[in-house]
Protein backbone atom coordinates (compact mmCIF):
# COMPACT_ATOMS: atom_id res chain seq x y z
CA UNK A 1 0.00 0.00 0.00
CA UNK A 2 2.88 2.37 0.78
CA UNK A 3 4.31 1.85 -2.70
CA UNK A 4 0.97 2.75 -4.27
CA UNK A 5 0.81 5.90 -2.15
CA UNK A 6 4.35 6.89 -3.18
CA UNK A 7 3.56 6.25 -6.83
CA UNK A 8 0.40 8.34 -6.57
CA UNK A 9 2.38 11.08 -4.87
CA UNK A 10 5.04 11.13 -7.59
CA UNK A 11 2.39 11.06 -10.30
CA UNK A 12 0.58 13.98 -8.72
CA UNK A 13 3.79 15.99 -8.65
CA UNK A 14 4.34 15.22 -12.31
CA UNK A 15 0.83 16.29 -13.23
CA UNK A 16 1.26 19.54 -11.30
CA UNK A 17 4.13 20.42 -13.60
CA UNK A 18 2.15 20.05 -16.85
CA UNK A 19 1.34 23.33 -18.61
CA UNK A 20 -2.27 22.25 -19.16
CA UNK A 21 -2.99 22.18 -15.43
CA UNK A 22 -4.49 25.46 -14.30
CA UNK A 23 -2.37 27.52 -11.90
CA UNK A 24 -4.98 27.45 -9.11
CA UNK A 25 -5.42 23.70 -9.38
CA UNK A 26 -1.65 23.17 -9.37
CA UNK A 27 -1.24 25.38 -6.31
CA UNK A 28 -4.01 23.48 -4.53
CA UNK A 29 -2.43 20.15 -5.46
CA UNK A 30 0.98 21.36 -4.31
CA UNK A 31 -0.50 22.50 -0.99
CA UNK A 32 -2.13 19.12 -0.47
CA UNK A 33 1.05 17.22 -1.32
CA UNK A 34 3.09 19.32 1.11
CA UNK A 35 0.48 18.88 3.83
CA UNK A 36 0.43 15.09 3.59
CA UNK A 37 4.09 14.35 2.81
CA UNK A 38 5.43 12.10 5.56
CA UNK A 39 7.75 9.55 3.99
CA UNK A 40 11.32 10.16 2.86
CA UNK A 41 10.32 9.35 -0.72
CA UNK A 42 7.52 11.91 -0.66
CA UNK A 43 9.83 14.59 0.74
CA UNK A 44 12.44 13.67 -1.89
CA UNK A 45 9.80 14.05 -4.60
CA UNK A 46 8.89 17.49 -3.27
CA UNK A 47 12.57 18.48 -3.08
CA UNK A 48 13.02 17.46 -6.71
CA UNK A 49 9.90 19.39 -7.69
CA UNK A 50 11.13 22.55 -5.95
CA UNK A 51 14.58 22.18 -7.53
CA UNK A 52 12.83 22.13 -10.90
CA UNK A 53 10.80 25.21 -9.98
CA UNK A 54 14.03 26.99 -8.99
CA UNK A 55 15.61 26.09 -12.32
CA UNK A 56 12.58 27.42 -14.20
CA UNK A 57 12.70 30.68 -12.23
CA UNK A 58 16.42 31.07 -13.01
CA UNK A 59 15.75 30.45 -16.70
CA UNK A 60 12.99 33.08 -16.64
CA UNK A 61 15.37 35.54 -14.93
CA UNK A 62 18.01 34.94 -17.59
CA UNK A 63 15.50 35.41 -20.40
CA UNK A 64 14.43 38.75 -18.93
CA UNK A 65 18.05 39.85 -18.52
CA UNK A 66 18.60 39.17 -22.22
CA UNK A 67 15.43 41.06 -23.14
CA UNK A 68 16.53 43.94 -20.92
CA UNK A 69 19.84 44.18 -22.78
CA UNK A 70 17.97 44.28 -26.08
CA UNK A 71 15.62 47.02 -24.89
CA UNK A 72 18.43 49.10 -23.42
CA UNK A 73 20.08 49.22 -26.85
CA UNK A 74 17.06 50.75 -28.59
CA UNK A 75 16.84 54.46 -29.35
CA UNK A 76 13.20 54.92 -28.37
CA UNK A 77 13.00 56.13 -24.75
CA UNK A 78 9.81 54.16 -24.10
CA UNK A 79 11.48 50.95 -25.25
CA UNK A 80 14.56 51.71 -23.15
CA UNK A 81 12.25 51.98 -20.13
CA UNK A 82 11.33 48.36 -20.73
CA UNK A 83 14.91 47.46 -19.76
CA UNK A 84 14.14 48.48 -16.17
CA UNK A 85 10.95 46.42 -16.30
CA UNK A 86 12.92 43.36 -17.48
CA UNK A 87 15.60 43.90 -14.83
CA UNK A 88 12.92 44.05 -12.13
CA UNK A 89 11.35 40.80 -13.30
CA UNK A 90 14.79 39.15 -13.46
CA UNK A 91 15.46 40.18 -9.85
CA UNK A 92 12.05 38.88 -8.75
CA UNK A 93 12.67 35.55 -10.49
CA UNK A 94 16.12 35.28 -8.85
CA UNK A 95 14.47 35.82 -5.46
CA UNK A 96 11.82 33.23 -6.27
CA UNK A 97 14.51 30.72 -7.24
CA UNK A 98 16.20 31.26 -3.86
CA UNK A 99 12.91 30.59 -2.09
CA UNK A 100 12.42 27.38 -4.07
CA UNK A 101 15.98 26.37 -3.16
CA UNK A 102 15.11 26.82 0.52
CA UNK A 103 11.96 24.73 0.13
CA UNK A 104 13.96 22.00 -1.62
CA UNK A 105 16.57 22.03 1.13
CA UNK A 106 13.90 21.69 3.79
CA UNK A 107 12.33 18.70 2.09
CA UNK A 108 15.74 17.12 1.48
CA UNK A 109 16.38 17.35 5.21
CA UNK A 110 13.03 15.65 5.84
CA UNK A 111 13.89 12.92 3.33
CA UNK A 112 16.88 11.76 5.39
C-alpha positions in Angstrom: 0.0 0.0 0.0 2.9 2.4 0.8 4.3 1.8 -2.7 1.0 2.8 -4.3 0.8 5.9 -2.2 4.4 6.9 -3.2 3.6 6.3 -6.8 0.4 8.3 -6.6 2.4 11.1 -4.9 5.0 11.1 -7.6 2.4 11.1 -10.3 0.6 14.0 -8.7 3.8 16.0 -8.7 4.3 15.2 -12.3 0.8 16.3 -13.2 1.3 19.5 -11.3 4.1 20.4 -13.6 2.2 20.0 -16.8 1.3 23.3 -18.6 -2.3 22.2 -19.2 -3.0 22.2 -15.4 -4.5 25.5 -14.3 -2.4 27.5 -11.9 -5.0 27.5 -9.1 -5.4 23.7 -9.4 -1.6 23.2 -9.4 -1.2 25.4 -6.3 -4.0 23.5 -4.5 -2.4 20.1 -5.5 1.0 21.4 -4.3 -0.5 22.5 -1.0 -2.1 19.1 -0.5 1.1 17.2 -1.3 3.1 19.3 1.1 0.5 18.9 3.8 0.4 15.1 3.6 4.1 14.4 2.8 5.4 12.1 5.6 7.8 9.5 4.0 11.3 10.2 2.9 10.3 9.3 -0.7 7.5 11.9 -0.7 9.8 14.6 0.7 12.4 13.7 -1.9 9.8 14.1 -4.6 8.9 17.5 -3.3 12.6 18.5 -3.1 13.0 17.5 -6.7 9.9 19.4 -7.7 11.1 22.5 -5.9 14.6 22.2 -7.5 12.8 22.1 -10.9 10.8 25.2 -10.0 14.0 27.0 -9.0 15.6 26.1 -12.3 12.6 27.4 -14.2 12.7 30.7 -12.2 16.4 31.1 -13.0 15.8 30.5 -16.7 13.0 33.1 -16.6 15.4 35.5 -14.9 18.0 34.9 -17.6 15.5 35.4 -20.4 14.4 38.7 -18.9 18.0 39.9 -18.5 18.6 39.2 -22.2 15.4 41.1 -23.1 16.5 43.9 -20.9 19.8 44.2 -22.8 18.0 44.3 -26.1 15.6 47.0 -24.9 18.4 49.1 -23.4 20.1 49.2 -26.9 17.1 50.7 -28.6 16.8 54.5 -29.3 13.2 54.9 -28.4 13.0 56.1 -24.7 9.8 54.2 -24.1 11.5 51.0 -25.2 14.6 51.7 -23.1 12.2 52.0 -20.1 11.3 48.4 -20.7 14.9 47.5 -19.8 14.1 48.5 -16.2 11.0 46.4 -16.3 12.9 43.4 -17.5 15.6 43.9 -14.8 12.9 44.1 -12.1 11.4 40.8 -13.3 14.8 39.2 -13.5 15.5 40.2 -9.8 12.1 38.9 -8.7 12.7 35.5 -10.5 16.1 35.3 -8.9 14.5 35.8 -5.5 11.8 33.2 -6.3 14.5 30.7 -7.2 16.2 31.3 -3.9 12.9 30.6 -2.1 12.4 27.4 -4.1 16.0 26.4 -3.2 15.1 26.8 0.5 12.0 24.7 0.1 14.0 22.0 -1.6 16.6 22.0 1.1 13.9 21.7 3.8 12.3 18.7 2.1 15.7 17.1 1.5 16.4 17.4 5.2 13.0 15.6 5.8 13.9 12.9 3.3 16.9 11.8 5.4 
